Amino acid sequence: MSRKYKFHNPTAVYFVSFATVYWIDVFTRQIYFDILEQSIQYCRKEKGMELYCYCFMPSHIHLIFRSSDQDPSGLLRDFKKYTSKQLVKAIEENHQESRKEWLLWMFERAGKKKGNVSKYQFWQHHNKPIELWSNYVIKQKIDYVHNNPVLAGLAVSPEDWKYSSARNFQDDQTVLEIDAIGFLD
């Protein structure tokens, strides 16, 4: 892995994106979004996550965050490990999941390609963390995150996508609370 994509500064604000294996559109049902939402809330409360911006897309997630415990890599690792187990379990137990067998087969197929995966691999391993070093870059990444559903044709405006902090920037905290980044003008 390139040094370009590592958490070098444990106190920095980072932009990360990570996707499901094979870019599978898993997040098409409320129950799966709920797992992501609850996991973020837990990380904010118990693991020192400061969340400044987010967007949950059908096959991937964008976050702008900081670890107040100065362990962004560990925080993200734990989030991905927990959510992968919970999401696979939810898929296995969801009697209304029409794609259950196919999804589990795809996760198992991905897991067989990695020596460190016992059965299923849900997330791709890379996160591509980018340290955000200036207000300009932070604003640029926030715009990118918020416009992702619009560019994908899933929403007309950023605020229309339920699982995006674009709504928070309009004083709508109905899905997740976010932290004030503080130094943006």
Long-range contacts (C-beta under 8 A, 24 or more apart in sequence): 1-126, 5-126, 5-127, 5-128, 5-129, 5-130, 6-73, 6-129, 7-72, 7-73, 7-129, 7-131, 8-131, 9-131, 10-67, 10-70, 10-71, 10-72, 11-66, 11-70, 12-66, 12-72, 12-131, 12-132, 12-133, 13-52, 13-64, 13-65, 13-66, 13-131, 13-132, 13-138, 13-181, 14-63, 14-64, 14-65, 14-66, 14-72, 14-129, 14-130, 14-131, 14-132, 15-62, 15-63, 15-64, 15-129, 15-130, 15-132, 15-141, 15-145, 16-62, 16-63, 16-65, 16-76, 16-127, 16-128, 16-129, 16-130, 17-60, 17-61, 17-62, 17-63, 17-127, 17-128, 18-60, 18-61, 18-76, 18-80, 18-123, 18-124, 18-126, 18-127, 18-128, 19-59, 19-60, 19-61, 19-123, 19-124, 20-59, 20-60, 20-122, 20-123, 20-124, 21-106, 21-107, 21-110, 21-121, 21-122, 21-123, 21-124, 22-106, 22-110, 23-59, 23-60, 24-59, 24-103, 24-106, 25-58, 25-59, 26-58, 26-59, 26-87, 26-91, 26-103, 26-122, 27-56, 27-57, 27-58, 27-59, 27-163, 28-58, 29-94, 29-97, 31-90, 31-94, 32-87, 32-90, 32-91, 33-162, 33-163, 35-83, 35-86, 35-87, 35-90, 36-61, 36-83, 36-163, 37-163, 37-175, 37-176, 39-79, 39-82, 39-83, 39-86, 40-79, 40-176, 41-176, 43-75, 43-78, 43-79, 44-177, 44-179, 47-75, 47-78, 47-79, 48-75, 49-75, 49-79, 50-179, 51-165, 51-176, 51-177, 51-178, 51-179, 52-138, 52-142, 52-165, 52-178, 52-179, 52-180, 52-181, 53-141, 53-142, 53-145, 53-146, 53-165, 53-178, 53-181, 54-145, 54-163, 54-164, 54-165, 54-176, 54-178, 55-145, 55-146, 55-148, 55-149, 55-161, 55-163, 55-164, 55-165, 55-166, 56-163, 56-164, 57-148, 57-149, 57-152, 57-154, 57-163, 58-154, 62-144, 62-145, 62-148, 64-132, 64-138, 64-141, 64-142, 64-145, 64-181, 72-129, 73-129, 76-127, 76-129, 80-122, 80-123, 83-122, 83-123, 84-120, 84-121, 84-122, 84-123, 87-122, 88-120, 88-122, 135-183, 135-184, 135-185, 138-181, 138-184, 139-184, 142-169
